């Protein structure tokens, strides 16, 4: 199950968020109605594995974006590729 919480909800309904996480549910944090973050429960002892999995997913998204851009434009310069990789690494 995935629930959405606004930045304001973090102040006014934080107990609902904690209940969701304790139940194993994920949450999407929104700002001005747009998704801006993902909140995941962290099973005991799994923080490193979870961080590694999230980083791997971010790298795959960046790679897929590069492939889509290359398909649309026919090519990408080294600078464009490096900028996308840097952006994914800094996310």
Buried (B, 14 or more C-beta within 10 A) or exposed (E): EEBEBBEEBEEEBEEEBEEBBEEEBEBBBBEEEEEEEEBEBEEEEEEEEEEEEEEEEBBEEBEEEBEEBEEEEEEBEEEBBEEBBEEBEEE
